[in-house]
Amino acid sequence: MEMKDVMKELKAGKFRPVYVLYGKDRYRMRQFVSDLTDKLLPPEEQELGLVKFDTSETPIEEAVAEAETLPFFASRKLVLIRDSSVLAAAQGKEGKLEHGTDALIAYLKQPNESSVIVFQVMAEKLDERRKVVKLLKEQDALIPFQELQENELLQWTVKRAEEQGRGMSRDAAQLLLARTGTNMQQLAHEVDKLCLHAGSGGSISSSDVEHLIASTVEEDVFALIDAMASLQVDRALKLYGELLLRREEPIKIAALIARQFRIMLQVKELEQHNYSPQQMAGQLGLHPYAVKLAAEKAKRFTAQTLGKHLNKLAELDYSMKTGRIDKTLGLELFLLSLAA
C-alpha cells in the first residue's frame, strides 16, 4: 500500500482493520502511529481506546482476543502490536514464545469493525513465506517505511519548516543534512530549533544553519580529508586544531578518517562492478546519502592511494596506542603527508 493512498483514506475518515508497518525508517513509522491515533480516537478516549502489546512478551492470541472485544468507554479501539517474531523475516534469534497465528488468520477474514490493529514490525523485511503475511499482502495491509533518498529528505526538511510557517532554502536544507546526518529524529529537532529562531513568517538560510547548528565530528573529518586532497594545508590544519580544541581524541579522529577512507575504497570497488548507489548502500549498510558523499570524495583519490593511506593509518594507530609517537603530532604529520 502506498503511503499517499493511506493518508488520503485517513483524511477521508476511512480506516482499515489492519495496518502492517515495517522497514528501516522507525521515525516516520512512529509518526504514522501518532497521526492514526489522533484521527481514530479523540484525546479523551485515547487512554482507554489504545491498547499495546509486544509479541516478545505476549502471545499473538491475546492481542487478537483484545481486538475481538468491543471497546469500553470509547468509540473505537486501537490495538498496537510491536512485533519482531510473528511477521518479521528471521533475524537469527528464536522467539521465546510460541504464537498461534491461526487465531490471527481467522480474525483477518472477519475483523471487528470497531477495532483497528497496527503491527509495528521491528525488521526491514517481512517473512513472505508465512501464510499470515501472504493474507495481509492480499488485503493490501502492508506499508513499507524505507529510508528516504537525499531528494526526499531535502523535501521533507523544507516541508517541515513550511508546516510551521517558515521558509527554508534548499541550500540551507542541504547544509543541515550534512551537519545533522540522516537520523530523522535529530533532523526534526534541528528544524524545529531553526524555526523557533526564524520566528513566524521568517525564513531559514544557510547562514542560520552554519551559526546555529554545530558541525559533527564526521562532517569536520570529511572537510579535513577534502582540504588535504585539495592541497589546502592551512585549512586542514585549522580544522584539526578546532577538533583538538573541542577535546576530540587524535586516536578517535584517526579512526574516523580511516573509516571514511575505507568507505571510499569500497565505493570505488563497487562502482567497478556497476553497482547503483542504492545497491552500494545496502551492501555497505549505509544510508544512500552517505554513499553519495563518499563517492564524491572518492573521485579525488585512486584506489591504490586510498589503500596506502589506510596502511599508514593502521601503522599510526599502533604507534599512538603503544606510545611510540605523540598522538597529536603523529596525526598532524599524517595529515601533512596527504598533501605531499
N, C-alpha and C positions, 0 to 999 in steps of 0.2 A: 504494500500500500504506500502510495506517495504521500509525503508529509503535507503538501499543499492541498491534497484531496481531503486528508484527515481534518485539517484546520477549517476547510470550507464546511464540512459536516458539523464540527463543533460550533462554529459561528451560527449555523442554522438551527442549533439545539438538537442535533441528531447524534445519538451516542450508540456505539456498537456494544454488543455484550462482552466482547473480549478484545484487548489490545496486547500485543506482544512486542516489547521494546528490547532491542539488542544492538550491540556494536560498541565501538571504542569511545564514542563521544558521550560520556556519562553526564556532562553538564547539561547538554540540550535534552537528554533523557529526563533529568530531574525537572527541568523547566517545563517539559511537556506534562509530566505528572502534576506539577503545581497548577498549570493552566487548566488541565482537565478537572482537577479537584474544585477549582473556583467556579468553573462553568456548570459542573454537575451538582454541587452542593452549596447552598447558601452558607455564609460564615457561621451562623448559629447552629447549623446541622452537621458541621464538619467533625466535631468531636465524637458524635455518636454514629455518624454515617460512614466514617473512614475506618477500615479495619486492616491491620497489617499482618503479614505472615512472612516467614523466611523458611524456605524448603531445606535449609541445613539444620533447622531445629524442629520443624513441624511437618508431618506427612501432608501431602497434597490433598488427601481426602478431607482433612479438617477445613482447609480453605474452601473446597468445593461445597462442603456442608454449610459453611457460613454464607456463601453466595446463594445457596438454595433457600436460606431463611429470609423471611420478609424483614425489611428494615424496621427498627424500633425507634420511634420518635424522630424519624427522618423520612423525607420523600423518596430517597434512593439510598443505595448502599454502594460504596466503592471498596472493592477488595483488592488491596495492593500486595502483590506477591514478589518478594525478592528471590530470584532463583539462580542457582548455579549447578543444578543436577537434573532437573526434570526435562527441560527443553534444551539446555546448553550442550554444545559439542564437547566431547571428552577433553578434559584438561589435565589428565594424568593423576587425578585424585578420585578415589571412590567415595561416594557419599556414605555417611554413617547410617542414614535412614533409608528404608525401602519405601518407595512411593507406588501406590496403586493408581496408575493412570487411567484404568478403566472407568473409574468414577468421573474423572475429568472429561473423558471422551463422551460419556453418556450425557453429562451436563452440557457440553458444547452442542450436542444435537438438539437439546431442548432447554436453552438457558432461561433463567429467571429474568423477566422483563424489568424488574425493579433493581437489579444488580448489574454492576459493571466490574469485570475482572481486568486488572492490569498486571501483566508479568513484566518485571524489570529483570531481564536476563543479564547476569554479570559475565558475559562472554562475547567474543567478537562474532561468533557464528552459532547457528542452531544445529542440532543433530537431525538432519532432514531424513534420516533413515527411520526415525521413530514415527509410529502411527499417529500419535497425537500432534506432532509437528506437521505432518502431511495434511491432517484435517484442518489445522489452524491456517495453513497456507491456502487450502481450498476456500476457506472462509474469508480470505484476504485480511487476516488479522495481524500480519507481521509488519512491523515498522522498523526498518534499519536506521541506525544512527551512526553513520560513518563519519570519520573526521573530515572537516571542511577543507577544501583546497584553498590555496592562497587567495584567489579572487573572491571566493565565497566568504572567507574570513574577513577580508577587507570590507566587503559589502555589509556583513553582519555588524562590524565595528561602527561603520558610518551610520547604519540604520539605528543602532542602539543610541547613538548620540542624537539622531533626529527625533527619536521617540521621546526624548527628554527636552525637545525644543531647542537643540543646539545644532550648529552646522559643524562638519568636520571635513577637512580636505583629504584627498586620497593620500597625499604625501605624508600628512600627519598620521593617518591610519597605518601606513607602511612603516614609519619610524616607530610607532607604538608597538606594532607586531614584532619588529626587530628587537625592541628593548624588553618586551614582556614575554615573548615566546608564544607558543600556540595553545597554552593552557587557558581555556575559555573562562574559567572561574576567575583567574588572575586578570585576564584581559577585560572582563566585565567590570571588575573592581576598579581598574585604572581608568576605564572610560567614564565611569560614574564620578571618579575624582576629578577628572578634567572638566566634566560637565558642571560640577559644582563651582570650579574656578571660573569657567566662562560665564556663568550666570544665565538667566532666562533670556533666550533670543540671541545669545552670544555665539561665537564661532571658535573652533579649536584649530590652531595652526601647528606646523612642525616646531616652531619656536617654543610654543607652550609645552609640547611633549618633551622637547630637549631640556627645558628648565624644571619641569615638574616630575618627570618620570626618570628614576635612576637607571642608568645602564647596568646590565647584568655583567657578571664576570665573563660569561661566554661571549657576549657581544664585544667586550673590550679585547678579548683574546682574538676574535675574528679580525677586529680592526688592527690589532698588533701584527698578525700574520700578513694582512693586506698591506700595511705600511712597509714592512720589510721586503715583501715581494716587489713593491713599487720603488724600492731603494730610498724610502723616506725614513732614514735612520733617526733623525731628530724627533720626528713624530712618534715613532715606535718606542724610543727610549722614554719619551714623555708619558706615553700610555702605560709603560711598565712602571714608571715612577708613581703614577697615580694609583695603580693597583697595590703597590707596596704601601702607600700612604693609607689605603683602606684596610691595611693589615692582612692582605691576601698572602698566603704562604707561597714562596717560589716553587716548592715541590708541587703544590696544587696547580699553579699556573702552568708549569711544565707538563703536568698530566693532561690538562685541558688542551694545550697546544698539540700534544701527541694524539689526543682523541680526534681533534679536527683534521690533522694530517691523515690519520687512519681512515676517517670517513671520506676524505677527498680521494685517497688512493683507491678505496673500494668503489667509489662512484666512477672513477676513471676506468676501472676494470670492467664494471658492469656496462658502461657505455660502449665498450668494445664489443659486447655481446648483444647490443641493440636493445637493452632494457629501457622501458619507459620510466619516467620519474616515479610514477605510481608503483610500478613493479620494484624499482630500487628501494622505495620507501618500505614496502612490505618485506623485502629481503633483508634490509638493514634494521628493521624495527624502529624507523624514524618517521616523523611527520613529513609529508611531501614538501612542505615549505623549507624544512631544514635541509632536505636533499637538494632543493633548488639553490639555496645559498651556498652549499658545499660545492655544487657543480660549477657555479660562477667563479668561486675562488680557485678551484682546481685547474681552471684554464691557464693560470699563471705558472703552473708547475708541470714538469714531466713526471711520469710515474717513477722513473729512476731517481729523480731529485727527491720526491716525497719519501721514497724508501730509504735514501741516505739520511734524510732529516730524522726519520723515525729511529734509525740505528743510533744516531748521535744522541737523541733524547733518551734512549734506553741506557746508554753509557753515562749520560749526565745524571739520570735518576739514581743510578747505582753510586756514582761519585758523591752526590749530595747526601744520600742516605747513610753512607759509610763515613762521611766527614772528610773525604779526600779533597773536597773543594768547598769553598764558601758558597752557600746556596744562592745568595743574592748575586754575587759576582759570576758564578757559574752560568746562571740563566742569562745574564746580561751578555756574556761572551758568546753564548749560543745565538742570541738574537742578532748580534753583530755579524756572526758568521753567515746568517741567512742573506744578508745584503752584500756579502763579499763576492 
